[in-house]
Amino acid sequence: MDAGRRAVSGGRVRRPSNATTSSCEVRIVVLGYGIRGRIYAGYAFAHADKWSVAAIADPLFAAGALAAPPGCAVFHDWREALEKADADAAIIALPDRLHCEAAQAALARGLHILLEKPLGCSWEECTRLRDAQHAAGRLVLTGYVLRFAAFYRRLRAVLRTGEIGSLVAINHLVEIGYGKAAHAFCRGNWGREEAGTSTLVQKCTHDFDLIAWWTLGRRPSQISSFGSLAHWKPENAPAGAAPRCLDCAASTRAACPFDAVKLYLDDDSLRYHFAERTDEAMRRVVESSPYGRCVYHCGNDAVNRQTVVMEYPDGLLVTLGMQAFTAKRRRLTSFYGTRGEIFADGTRIVVSPFGGAPREIVPEQHGAHGGGDHEIMEEFARLVEKASPARYAAILDAALESHYAAFKAEEARCFCRGAGACAGRRQA
Ligand SMILES: NC(=O)c1ccc[n+]([C@@H]2O[C@H](COP(=O)([O-])OP(=O)(O)OC[C@H]3O[C@@H](n4cnc5c(N)ncnc54)[C@H](O)[C@@H]3O)[C@@H](O)[C@H]2O)c1
């Protein structure tokens, strides 16, 4: 280990006595400098007392599509960065299909990891990761940022008061929003399942995680699921629709809510997906990137509406819905208890005890994912300091439970589709 490098011992980051160049606690390598990688690296850059960014890897540096941040080494592939960077921890924000391999390699190098979800694209990959983590004894913290958001922390605290009695059912609906869904699950990274994993695993491991948190980590005993790709198929294209929006007739585009010009130029709510967000850059996106393609002609197969029903050993029923065709982007949750109900929509929490007056709570929220994107970095630093292999193993095992439920739900969905009019049910 070179002189300027702090030593990590069992997770505790120590600075050698001759270290003079930096007072930071955790030195990270960022693998994948897309939206997520930039958010985490941005937090580290802004909190240089606690973090230093040793290196960043992304092939877009080579293509000139990304500007290299000053003061850190830049690589074009995650493997080279892991090999050469002098780091204590890795932030893995790569495309889903690379998560498992990169995480195993980082663990083999003794690094702690903040790993974006999904942890793997199959349950088999998840178990390989678990074995590697148990062998390495390092931290693998999953990017379940909603757990760290002020809103969801408050919601869980309200739930834990027991005010609504025993929980009998939870209905949770993920409204993806038609624009975001067209961007991510039709035109973009997750439009084809073979590129990574299913929409449910990709998008809703967050929600399986919240449900596991609300139900105190219990595993459901039965799972059923139905879902499929709706609407974004060639047979639903308007007559004469062109492969790219800019080549479509003006009247066709005017009637199409998924028109790329409307989504990327007229509106700015999806621009955060891109490193460059000017009108000029967006025009190029619409003209020549995959995001300018007609939603009916993307060759996509990702499911865009799905329902999962889970039954727990004590009879608790949980319904998780995922829907692309929504005007808003939000999560709606209803908790039904024997003494009242709670409704939450990501902004408000309404507690309605039976026979009592409802009360509304509006938690203060700041930042992306309600502050969760930054809070998770704080938690990551705290956990690295803790140096507890037993705790690290428990953290990953708990995170894997939500993946387990998601993969089981997918199994149930595929089973049902294959079996025609079947019972649609799987033992979990
Ligand atoms: N926790 C959350 O709320 C949340 C939200 C969105 C995405 N995600 C997850 O984060 C991950 C990244 O998503 P994103 O939206 O930032 O995607 P993105 O496409 O913006 O970023 C991925 C980056 O990885 C780079 N990359 C590809 N191959 C590489 C390689 N061999 N070496 C180094 N870099 C490589 C790409 O060029 C790209 O810049 C995904 O797994 C996604 O599922 C999590």
The ligand as a MOL file (V3000), in Angstrom:
LIG
                    3D

  0  0  0     0  0            999 V3000
M  V30 BEGIN CTAB
M  V30 COUNTS 44 48 0 0 0
M  V30 BEGIN ATOM
M  V30 1 N -31.5370 3.8170 -6.4090 0
M  V30 2 C -32.2770 4.4210 -7.3070 0
M  V30 3 O -33.2480 5.0910 -7.0000 0
M  V30 4 C -31.9340 4.2940 -8.7630 0
M  V30 5 C -32.4890 5.1840 -9.6960 0
M  V30 6 C -32.1280 5.0500 -11.0190 0
M  V30 7 C -31.2450 4.0580 -11.4030 0
M  V30 8 N -30.7420 3.1850 -10.4720 0 CHG=1
M  V30 9 C -29.7780 2.1400 -10.8510 0
M  V30 10 O -28.4980 2.7420 -10.9900 0
M  V30 11 C -27.7700 2.1350 -12.0320 0
M  V30 12 C -27.3120 3.2130 -13.0090 0
M  V30 13 O -28.4570 3.8420 -13.5250 0
M  V30 14 P -28.3710 5.2460 -14.2550 0
M  V30 15 O -29.7600 5.7250 -14.3350 0
M  V30 16 O -27.3290 6.0790 -13.6200 0 CHG=-1
M  V30 17 O -27.9270 4.7680 -15.7010 0
M  V30 18 P -26.9840 5.5260 -16.7030 0
M  V30 19 O -27.1370 4.8210 -18.0080 0
M  V30 20 O -27.2450 6.9840 -16.6460 0
M  V30 21 O -25.5310 5.2510 -16.0950 0
M  V30 22 C -24.8130 4.0630 -16.2560 0
M  V30 23 C -23.4030 4.4560 -16.6970 0
M  V30 24 O -22.5600 3.2970 -16.7430 0
M  V30 25 C -21.6780 3.4760 -17.8170 0
M  V30 26 N -21.0380 2.2190 -18.2060 0
M  V30 27 C -21.4880 1.2990 -19.1060 0
M  V30 28 N -20.5830 0.3110 -19.2450 0
M  V30 29 C -19.5410 0.6240 -18.4160 0
M  V30 30 C -18.2910 0.0000 -18.1260 0
M  V30 31 N -17.9380 -1.1450 -18.7210 0
M  V30 32 N -17.4580 0.5940 -17.2400 0
M  V30 33 C -17.7950 1.7720 -16.6600 0
M  V30 34 N -18.9860 2.3930 -16.8980 0
M  V30 35 C -19.8350 1.8250 -17.7530 0
M  V30 36 C -22.5510 4.0680 -18.9170 0
M  V30 37 O -21.8030 4.6850 -19.9330 0
M  V30 38 C -23.4100 5.0390 -18.1240 0
M  V30 39 O -22.8810 6.3480 -18.1290 0
M  V30 40 C -28.7020 1.1220 -12.6780 0
M  V30 41 O -28.3850 -0.1540 -12.2380 0
M  V30 42 C -30.0710 1.5140 -12.1850 0
M  V30 43 O -30.9140 0.3980 -12.0270 0
M  V30 44 C -31.0640 3.3090 -9.1780 0
M  V30 END ATOM
M  V30 BEGIN BOND
M  V30 1 1 1 2
M  V30 2 2 2 3
M  V30 3 1 2 4
M  V30 4 1 4 5
M  V30 5 2 4 44
M  V30 6 2 5 6
M  V30 7 1 6 7
M  V30 8 2 7 8
M  V30 9 1 8 9
M  V30 10 1 8 44
M  V30 11 1 9 10
M  V30 12 1 9 42
M  V30 13 1 10 11
M  V30 14 1 11 12
M  V30 15 1 11 40
M  V30 16 1 12 13
M  V30 17 1 13 14
M  V30 18 2 14 15
M  V30 19 1 14 16
M  V30 20 1 14 17
M  V30 21 1 17 18
M  V30 22 2 18 19
M  V30 23 1 18 20
M  V30 24 1 18 21
M  V30 25 1 21 22
M  V30 26 1 22 23
M  V30 27 1 23 24
M  V30 28 1 23 38
M  V30 29 1 24 25
M  V30 30 1 25 26
M  V30 31 1 25 36
M  V30 32 1 26 27
M  V30 33 1 26 35
M  V30 34 2 27 28
M  V30 35 1 28 29
M  V30 36 1 29 30
M  V30 37 2 29 35
M  V30 38 1 30 31
M  V30 39 2 30 32
M  V30 40 1 32 33
M  V30 41 2 33 34
M  V30 42 1 34 35
M  V30 43 1 36 37
M  V30 44 1 36 38
M  V30 45 1 38 39
M  V30 46 1 40 41
M  V30 47 1 40 42
M  V30 48 1 42 43
M  V30 END BOND
M  V30 END CTAB
M  END
